[in-house]
Amino acid sequence: MVESKRRQLKNRFSYQMRRFHLLYTRASTLIYTNRFGLTNAECRMIAEMLPRFEESMPLSSLIAEASIDNAVATRTIDSLVAKGLVVRRVHEHDARVREVAFTERGREVGRSIQEIIEARDQRLMSRLTAEQQATLHEAMRLLVDEAEQMLADERAAKQKAPRRGERNKAKSS
């Protein structure tokens, strides 16, 4: 009975996605640590900056795109600055805005990381036919859209729910 339930759990899509994410992230962390001395969070920040390779970007935009907590993002950027991979500066037209940009060394590391990402994607996709790849991409697009909606629904429900103190007041009334 227990074994049957364990098998059922392991066959669930959410379990398989979580397992894939865990394995992929562990392998990524090993690669980035061994080759560049970087944490996964640092590589994630660099990867988010890659589309704007030659230009700076507002720190607030980078944090939003990376979907990382502000405190974690700040520590991560501090670390990348200390390692000489990015610079942080004040926007030339708005002193309230902080920007980050690659240093030359950061661009080199960024190019290497981009090559690794592409090679790993190719390796994964090589297991699938072209038709399976197209189906997977479409399915993932649909599932990500639904997951985003589920998150939005939960956030909306949380805002409507009474806070702890308010619940206690309602009970005692």
FIKOLZA-1660 file (N, C-alpha, C; in steps of 0.1 Angstrom, whole numbers, plus 5000, padded with zeros to 4 digits):
% residues 173
   i   px   py   pz ch aa at
   1 5008 4988 5000  A  M  N
   1 5000 5000 5000  A  M CA
   1 5009 5013 5000  A  M  C
   2 5019 5013 5009  A  V  N
   2 5027 5025 5010  A  V CA
   2 5035 5026 4997  A  V  C
   3 5040 5015 4991  A  E  N
   3 5048 5015 4979  A  E CA
   3 5039 5020 4967  A  E  C
   4 5026 5016 4967  A  S  N
   4 5017 5021 4957  A  S CA
   4 5015 5036 4958  A  S  C
   5 5013 5041 4970  A  K  N
   5 5011 5055 4971  A  K CA
   5 5024 5063 4967  A  K  C
   6 5036 5057 4971  A  R  N
   6 5048 5064 4967  A  R CA
   6 5050 5064 4952  A  R  C
   7 5046 5054 4945  A  R  N
   7 5046 5053 4930  A  R CA
   7 5037 5063 4924  A  R  C
   8 5025 5064 4930  A  Q  N
   8 5015 5074 4926  A  Q CA
   8 5021 5088 4927  A  Q  C
   9 5027 5091 4938  A  L  N
   9 5033 5104 4940  A  L CA
   9 5044 5107 4929  A  L  C
  10 5052 5097 4927  A  K  N
  10 5063 5099 4918  A  K CA
  10 5058 5100 4903  A  K  C
  11 5046 5096 4900  A  N  N
  11 5040 5097 4887  A  N CA
  11 5033 5110 4885  A  N  C
  12 5031 5117 4895  A  R  N
  12 5024 5130 4894  A  R CA
  12 5033 5140 4886  A  R  C
  13 5027 5148 4878  A  F  N
  13 5034 5158 4870  A  F CA
  13 5042 5167 4879  A  F  C
  14 5036 5173 4889  A  S  N
  14 5042 5182 4898  A  S CA
  14 5055 5176 4904  A  S  C
  15 5054 5164 4908  A  Y  N
  15 5066 5157 4914  A  Y CA
  15 5077 5156 4904  A  Y  C
  16 5074 5152 4892  A  Q  N
  16 5084 5150 4881  A  Q CA
  16 5090 5164 4878  A  Q  C
  17 5082 5174 4877  A  M  N
  17 5088 5188 4874  A  M CA
  17 5097 5192 4886  A  M  C
  18 5093 5190 4898  A  R  N
  18 5101 5194 4909  A  R CA
  18 5114 5186 4909  A  R  C
  19 5113 5173 4906  A  R  N
  19 5125 5165 4905  A  R CA
  19 5135 5169 4894  A  R  C
  20 5129 5172 4883  A  F  N
  20 5137 5178 4872  A  F CA
  20 5144 5191 4876  A  F  C
  21 5136 5200 4882  A  H  N
  21 5142 5213 4886  A  H CA
  21 5153 5211 4896  A  H  C
  22 5151 5202 4905  A  L  N
  22 5161 5199 4915  A  L CA
  22 5174 5193 4909  A  L  C
  23 5173 5184 4900  A  L  N
  23 5185 5178 4894  A  L CA
  23 5192 5188 4885  A  L  C
  24 5184 5195 4877  A  Y  N
  24 5190 5205 4868  A  Y CA
  24 5197 5216 4876  A  Y  C
  25 5191 5221 4887  A  T  N
  25 5197 5231 4895  A  T CA
  25 5210 5226 4901  A  T  C
  26 5209 5214 4907  A  R  N
  26 5222 5209 4913  A  R CA
  26 5233 5208 4903  A  R  C
  27 5230 5203 4891  A  A  N
  27 5241 5201 4881  A  A CA
  27 5246 5215 4877  A  A  C
  28 5236 5225 4875  A  S  N
  28 5240 5239 4872  A  S CA
  28 5249 5244 4882  A  S  C
  29 5246 5243 4895  A  T  N
  29 5254 5248 4906  A  T CA
  29 5268 5242 4906  A  T  C
  30 5269 5229 4903  A  L  N
  30 5282 5223 4902  A  L CA
  30 5290 5229 4891  A  L  C
  31 5284 5231 4879  A  I  N
  31 5291 5236 4868  A  I CA
  31 5296 5250 4871  A  I  C
  32 5287 5259 4875  A  Y  N
  32 5290 5273 4877  A  Y CA
  32 5300 5275 4889  A  Y  C
  33 5299 5266 4899  A  T  N
  33 5309 5267 4910  A  T CA
  33 5323 5263 4905  A  T  C
  34 5323 5251 4899  A  N  N
  34 5336 5245 4894  A  N CA
  34 5343 5254 4884  A  N  C
  35 5335 5259 4874  A  R  N
  35 5342 5266 4863  A  R CA
  35 5344 5281 4866  A  R  C
  36 5335 5287 4874  A  F  N
  36 5336 5302 4875  A  F CA
  36 5337 5306 4890  A  F  C
  37 5335 5297 4899  A  G  N
  37 5334 5301 4913  A  G CA
  37 5322 5309 4917  A  G  C
  38 5311 5307 4909  A  L  N
  38 5299 5314 4911  A  L CA
  38 5288 5306 4918  A  L  C
  39 5279 5313 4925  A  T  N
  39 5267 5306 4930  A  T CA
  39 5257 5305 4919  A  T  C
  40 5247 5297 4922  A  N  N
  40 5235 5296 4912  A  N CA
  40 5228 5310 4911  A  N  C
  41 5227 5317 4922  A  A  N
  41 5220 5330 4922  A  A CA
  41 5228 5340 4913  A  A  C
  42 5241 5339 4915  A  E  N
  42 5250 5348 4907  A  E CA
  42 5249 5345 4892  A  E  C
  43 5248 5333 4888  A  C  N
  43 5247 5329 4874  A  C CA
  43 5233 5333 4869  A  C  C
  44 5223 5332 4878  A  R  N
  44 5210 5335 4874  A  R CA
  44 5209 5350 4871  A  R  C
  45 5216 5358 4879  A  M  N
  45 5216 5373 4876  A  M CA
  45 5223 5376 4863  A  M  C
  46 5234 5369 4861  A  I  N
  46 5242 5371 4849  A  I CA
  46 5233 5367 4837  A  I  C
  47 5227 5356 4838  A  A  N
  47 5218 5351 4827  A  A CA
  47 5207 5361 4824  A  A  C
  48 5201 5367 4834  A  E  N
  48 5191 5377 4832  A  E CA
  48 5196 5390 4825  A  E  C
  49 5209 5392 4827  A  M  N
  49 5215 5404 4821  A  M CA
  49 5220 5401 4806  A  M  C
  50 5221 5389 4802  A  L  N
  50 5226 5385 4789  A  L CA
  50 5219 5392 4777  A  L  C
  51 5205 5394 4778  A  P  N
  51 5199 5400 4766  A  P CA
  51 5204 5415 4764  A  P  C
  52 5208 5421 4775  A  R  N
  52 5213 5435 4774  A  R CA
  52 5228 5435 4776  A  R  C
  53 5235 5427 4768  A  F  N
  53 5249 5424 4770  A  F CA
  53 5258 5436 4770  A  F  C
  54 5255 5445 4761  A  E  N
  54 5264 5457 4760  A  E CA
  54 5259 5470 4767  A  E  C
  55 5248 5469 4773  A  E  N
  55 5242 5481 4779  A  E CA
  55 5239 5478 4794  A  E  C
  56 5237 5489 4801  A  S  N
  56 5234 5488 4815  A  S CA
  56 5219 5486 4816  A  S  C
  57 5214 5482 4828  A  M  N
  57 5200 5481 4831  A  M CA
  57 5197 5485 4845  A  M  C
  58 5185 5490 4847  A  P  N
  58 5181 5494 4861  A  P CA
  58 5181 5482 4870  A  P  C
  59 5187 5484 4882  A  L  N
  59 5187 5473 4891  A  L CA
  59 5173 5468 4895  A  L  C
  60 5164 5477 4896  A  S  N
  60 5150 5473 4899  A  S CA
  60 5144 5464 4888  A  S  C
  61 5147 5466 4875  A  S  N
  61 5143 5458 4864  A  S CA
  61 5149 5444 4865  A  S  C
  62 5162 5444 4868  A  L  N
  62 5169 5431 4869  A  L CA
  62 5163 5422 4880  A  L  C
  63 5161 5429 4891  A  I  N
  63 5155 5421 4903  A  I CA
  63 5141 5416 4899  A  I  C
  64 5133 5424 4892  A  A  N
  64 5120 5419 4888  A  A CA
  64 5120 5408 4878  A  A  C
  65 5129 5409 4868  A  E  N
  65 5130 5398 4858  A  E CA
  65 5136 5385 4864  A  E  C
  66 5145 5387 4874  A  A  N
  66 5151 5375 4880  A  A CA
  66 5141 5368 4890  A  A  C
  67 5131 5375 4894  A  S  N
  67 5122 5370 4904  A  S CA
  67 5129 5365 4917  A  S  C
  68 5138 5374 4921  A  I  N
  68 5146 5371 4933  A  I CA
  68 5142 5382 4944  A  I  C
  69 5141 5377 4956  A  D  N
  69 5139 5386 4967  A  D CA
  69 5149 5398 4967  A  D  C
  70 5144 5410 4971  A  N  N
  70 5153 5422 4970  A  N CA
  70 5166 5420 4978  A  N  C
  71 5165 5415 4990  A  A  N
  71 5177 5413 4999  A  A CA
  71 5187 5403 4992  A  A  C
  72 5182 5392 4987  A  V  N
  72 5190 5382 4980  A  V CA
  72 5197 5388 4968  A  V  C
  73 5189 5396 4960  A  A  N
  73 5194 5402 4948  A  A CA
  73 5205 5412 4952  A  A  C
  74 5203 5420 4962  A  T  N
  74 5213 5430 4966  A  T CA
  74 5226 5423 4970  A  T  C
  75 5225 5412 4978  A  R  N
  75 5237 5405 4982  A  R CA
  75 5244 5399 4969  A  R  C
  76 5236 5394 4960  A  T  N
  76 5241 5387 4948  A  T CA
  76 5248 5398 4940  A  T  C
  77 5242 5409 4938  A  I  N
  77 5249 5420 4930  A  I CA
  77 5261 5424 4937  A  I  C
  78 5261 5426 4950  A  D  N
  78 5273 5430 4958  A  D CA
  78 5284 5420 4955  A  D  C
  79 5281 5407 4955  A  S  N
  79 5291 5397 4953  A  S CA
  79 5296 5398 4938  A  S  C
  80 5288 5400 4929  A  L  N
  80 5292 5401 4915  A  L CA
  80 5301 5413 4913  A  L  C
  81 5298 5424 4920  A  V  N
  81 5306 5436 4919  A  V CA
  81 5320 5433 4925  A  V  C
  82 5320 5426 4937  A  A  N
  82 5333 5423 4944  A  A CA
  82 5341 5414 4935  A  A  C
  83 5335 5405 4927  A  K  N
  83 5342 5396 4918  A  K CA
  83 5346 5403 4905  A  K  C
  84 5343 5415 4903  A  G  N
  84 5347 5422 4892  A  G CA
  84 5339 5419 4879  A  G  C
  85 5327 5413 4881  A  L  N
  85 5319 5409 4869  A  L CA
  85 5309 5419 4865  A  L  C
  86 5304 5428 4874  A  V  N
  86 5295 5438 4871  A  V CA
  86 5299 5451 4878  A  V  C
  87 5294 5462 4873  A  V  N
  87 5296 5475 4880  A  V CA
  87 5282 5480 4883  A  V  C
  88 5281 5487 4894  A  R  N
  88 5268 5493 4898  A  R CA
  88 5271 5508 4897  A  R  C
  89 5261 5516 4892  A  R  N
  89 5263 5530 4890  A  R CA
  89 5250 5537 4891  A  R  C
  90 5250 5550 4892  A  V  N
  90 5239 5559 4893  A  V CA
  90 5235 5562 4878  A  V  C
  91 5222 5562 4875  A  H  N
  91 5217 5565 4861  A  H CA
  91 5221 5579 4858  A  H  C
  92 5226 5581 4846  A  E  N
  92 5231 5595 4842  A  E CA
  92 5220 5606 4842  A  E  C
  93 5207 5602 4840  A  H  N
  93 5197 5612 4840  A  H CA
  93 5188 5612 4852  A  H  C
  94 5189 5602 4861  A  D  N
  94 5180 5601 4872  A  D CA
  94 5188 5595 4884  A  D  C
  95 5192 5603 4893  A  A  N
  95 5200 5599 4904  A  A CA
  95 5194 5589 4913  A  A  C
  96 5180 5588 4913  A  R  N
  96 5173 5578 4921  A  R CA
  96 5175 5564 4916  A  R  C
  97 5179 5562 4903  A  V  N
  97 5179 5549 4897  A  V CA
  97 5194 5544 4897  A  V  C
  98 5195 5532 4902  A  R  N
  98 5208 5525 4902  A  R CA
  98 5208 5515 4890  A  R  C
  99 5219 5514 4883  A  E  N
  99 5220 5505 4872  A  E CA
  99 5232 5496 4874  A  E  C
 100 5231 5484 4867  A  V  N
 100 5242 5475 4867  A  V CA
 100 5246 5472 4852  A  V  C
 101 5258 5469 4850  A  A  N
 101 5263 5466 4837  A  A CA
 101 5275 5457 4838  A  A  C
 102 5277 5449 4828  A  F  N
 102 5289 5440 4828  A  F CA
 102 5302 5447 4827  A  F  C
 103 5312 5442 4833  A  T  N
 103 5326 5446 4831  A  T CA
 103 5330 5437 4819  A  T  C
 104 5342 5440 4814  A  E  N
 104 5347 5432 4803  A  E CA
 104 5348 5417 4807  A  E  C
 105 5354 5415 4819  A  R  N
 105 5355 5401 4825  A  R CA
 105 5341 5395 4826  A  R  C
 106 5331 5403 4830  A  G  N
 106 5317 5398 4832  A  G CA
 106 5311 5394 4818  A  G  C
 107 5315 5402 4808  A  R  N
 107 5310 5398 4794  A  R CA
 107 5316 5384 4790  A  R  C
 108 5329 5382 4793  A  E  N
 108 5335 5369 4790  A  E CA
 108 5328 5358 4797  A  E  C
 109 5326 5360 4810  A  V  N
 109 5319 5349 4818  A  V CA
 109 5305 5347 4813  A  V  C
 110 5298 5358 4810  A  G  N
 110 5285 5358 4805  A  G CA
 110 5284 5350 4791  A  G  C
 111 5294 5352 4783  A  R  N
 111 5294 5345 4770  A  R CA
 111 5296 5330 4773  A  R  C
 112 5304 5326 4782  A  S  N
 112 5307 5312 4786  A  S CA
 112 5294 5306 4792  A  S  C
 113 5288 5313 4800  A  I  N
 113 5275 5308 4806  A  I CA
 113 5265 5306 4796  A  I  C
 114 5264 5316 4787  A  Q  N
 114 5254 5314 4776  A  Q CA
 114 5257 5302 4767  A  Q  C
 115 5269 5299 4765  A  E  N
 115 5273 5287 4757  A  E CA
 115 5269 5274 4765  A  E  C
 116 5272 5275 4778  A  I  N
 116 5268 5263 4786  A  I CA
 116 5253 5261 4786  A  I  C
 117 5245 5272 4788  A  I  N
 117 5231 5271 4788  A  I CA
 117 5226 5265 4775  A  I  C
 118 5231 5270 4763  A  E  N
 118 5227 5264 4750  A  E CA
 118 5231 5250 4749  A  E  C
 119 5243 5246 4753  A  A  N
 119 5247 5232 4752  A  A CA
 119 5239 5223 4760  A  A  C
 120 5235 5227 4772  A  R  N
 120 5227 5219 4781  A  R CA
 120 5213 5217 4775  A  R  C
 121 5208 5228 4770  A  D  N
 121 5194 5227 4763  A  D CA
 121 5195 5218 4752  A  D  C
 122 5205 5219 4743  A  Q  N
 122 5206 5210 4732  A  Q CA
 122 5208 5195 4737  A  Q  C
 123 5215 5193 4747  A  R  N
 123 5216 5179 4752  A  R CA
 123 5203 5174 4757  A  R  C
 124 5195 5182 4764  A  L  N
 124 5182 5177 4769  A  L CA
 124 5173 5175 4757  A  L  C
 125 5173 5184 4748  A  M  N
 125 5163 5183 4736  A  M CA
 125 5167 5172 4726  A  M  C
 126 5180 5168 4727  A  S  N
 126 5184 5158 4717  A  S CA
 126 5177 5144 4720  A  S  C
 127 5171 5143 4732  A  R  N
 127 5164 5131 4736  A  R CA
 127 5150 5130 4730  A  R  C
 128 5146 5142 4724  A  L  N
 128 5132 5143 4719  A  L CA
 128 5133 5145 4703  A  L  C
 129 5123 5140 4697  A  T  N
 129 5121 5142 4682  A  T CA
 129 5117 5157 4681  A  T  C
 130 5118 5162 4668  A  A  N
 130 5114 5176 4666  A  A CA
 130 5099 5178 4669  A  A  C
 131 5091 5167 4667  A  E  N
 131 5076 5168 4670  A  E CA
 131 5075 5169 4685  A  E  C
 132 5082 5160 4693  A  Q  N
 132 5081 5160 4707  A  Q CA
 132 5086 5174 4713  A  Q  C
 133 5096 5179 4707  A  Q  N
 133 5101 5192 4712  A  Q CA
 133 5090 5203 4710  A  Q  C
 134 5084 5203 4698  A  A  N
 134 5073 5213 4696  A  A CA
 134 5062 5211 4705  A  A  C
 135 5058 5199 4708  A  T  N
 135 5047 5196 4717  A  T CA
 135 5051 5200 4731  A  T  C
 136 5063 5197 4735  A  L  N
 136 5068 5201 4748  A  L CA
 136 5068 5217 4750  A  L  C
 137 5073 5224 4740  A  H  N
 137 5073 5238 4741  A  H CA
 137 5059 5244 4742  A  H  C
 138 5050 5239 4735  A  E  N
 138 5036 5244 4735  A  E CA
 138 5030 5240 4749  A  E  C
 139 5032 5228 4753  A  A  N
 139 5026 5224 4766  A  A CA
 139 5032 5232 4777  A  A  C
 140 5045 5235 4777  A  M  N
 140 5051 5243 4788  A  M CA
 140 5046 5257 4788  A  M  C
 141 5043 5262 4776  A  R  N
 141 5038 5276 4775  A  R CA
 141 5024 5276 4782  A  R  C
 142 5016 5266 4779  A  L  N
 142 5003 5265 4785  A  L CA
 142 5003 5263 4800  A  L  C
 143 5012 5255 4804  A  L  N
 143 5013 5252 4818  A  L CA
 143 5019 5264 4826  A  L  C
 144 5028 5271 4820  A  V  N
 144 5034 5283 4827  A  V CA
 144 5023 5294 4828  A  V  C
 145 5015 5295 4817  A  D  N
 145 5004 5305 4818  A  D CA
 145 4994 5301 4829  A  D  C
 146 4991 5288 4830  A  E  N
 146 4982 5284 4841  A  E CA
 146 4988 5285 4855  A  E  C
 147 5001 5282 4856  A  A  N
 147 5007 5284 4869  A  A CA
 147 5008 5299 4873  A  A  C
 148 5010 5308 4863  A  E  N
 148 5009 5322 4866  A  E CA
 148 4995 5326 4871  A  E  C
 149 4985 5321 4865  A  Q  N
 149 4971 5324 4869  A  Q CA
 149 4968 5318 4883  A  Q  C
 150 4973 5306 4885  A  M  N
 150 4971 5301 4899  A  M CA
 150 4978 5309 4909  A  M  C
 151 4990 5315 4907  A  L  N
 151 4997 5323 4916  A  L CA
 151 4989 5336 4918  A  L  C
 152 4984 5342 4907  A  A  N
 152 4976 5354 4908  A  A CA
 152 4963 5352 4916  A  A  C
 153 4957 5340 4914  A  D  N
 153 4945 5337 4921  A  D CA
 153 4948 5336 4936  A  D  C
 154 4959 5329 4940  A  E  N
 154 4962 5328 4954  A  E CA
 154 4966 5341 4960  A  E  C
 155 4973 5350 4953  A  R  N
 155 4976 5363 4958  A  R CA
 155 4963 5371 4960  A  R  C
 156 4954 5370 4951  A  A  N
 156 4941 5377 4953  A  A CA
 156 4933 5372 4965  A  A  C
 157 4933 5359 4966  A  A  N
 157 4926 5353 4977  A  A CA
 157 4932 5357 4991  A  A  C
 158 4945 5358 4991  A  K  N
 158 4952 5362 5003  A  K CA
 158 4949 5376 5007  A  K  C
 159 4947 5385 4997  A  Q  N
 159 4944 5399 5000  A  Q CA
 159 4930 5400 5005  A  Q  C
 160 4921 5391 5001  A  K  N
 160 4907 5391 5005  A  K CA
 160 4905 5385 5019  A  K  C
 161 4914 5376 5023  A  A  N
 161 4913 5369 5036  A  A CA
 161 4916 5379 5047  A  A  C
 162 4908 5377 5058  A  P  N
 162 4911 5386 5070  A  P CA
 162 4925 5382 5076  A  P  C
 163 4931 5392 5081  A  R  N
 163 4944 5390 5088  A  R CA
 163 4942 5383 5101  A  R  C
 164 4952 5377 5107  A  R  N
 164 4951 5370 5120  A  R CA
 164 4944 5378 5131  A  R  C
 165 4949 5390 5133  A  G  N
 165 4943 5398 5143  A  G CA
 165 4928 5401 5141  A  G  C
 166 4925 5403 5128  A  E  N
 166 4911 5406 5124  A  E CA
 166 4902 5394 5126  A  E  C
 167 4908 5382 5124  A  R  N
 167 4900 5369 5126  A  R CA
 167 4897 5368 5141  A  R  C
 168 4906 5370 5149  A  N  N
 168 4904 5369 5164  A  N CA
 168 4894 5379 5168  A  N  C
 169 4894 5391 5163  A  K  N
 169 4884 5401 5167  A  K CA
 169 4870 5397 5163  A  K  C
 170 4869 5391 5150  A  A  N
 170 4856 5387 5145  A  A CA
 170 4851 5375 5154  A  A  C
 171 4859 5366 5159  A  K  N
 171 4855 5355 5167  A  K CA
 171 4850 5360 5180  A  K  C
 172 4856 5370 5186  A  S  N
 172 4853 5374 5200  A  S CA
 172 4840 5384 5199  A  S  C
 173 4836 5388 5188  A  S  N
 173 4825 5397 5187  A  S CA
 173 4812 5390 5188  A  S  C
% end
